[in-house]
């Protein structure tokens, strides 16, 4: 399969979701890093030269919108595309208000997720 060289960081405290996303995205040519620790998001972006962060809205008691807003304020991470995800009703507006480039509601279809990742280039 053609490598597209896009590096994706999945930040989700559900290990099963993280592993599933990693497998599916790697099958589609992405290089994927998974983290269950939202507080390490900036370090991971810098360490792995991440292009896109797939960020869950609620992670182990941390609000993903706070993480998103922090990434947007930081000079070294503000350019990174952020795709937030949540099962909460009406979460999309909050995520976009925090600076997310896009939002996807859980549960989502893999095709829809891939389209959103592709369009975030």
Secondary structure, 3 states (H helix, E strand, C coil): CCCCCCEEEEECCCHHHHHHHHHHHHHCCCEEEEECCHHHHHHHHHHHCCCEEEEECEECCEEHHHHHHHHHHCCCCCCCEEEEEECCCCHHHHHHHCCCCEEEECCCCHHHHHHHHHHCC
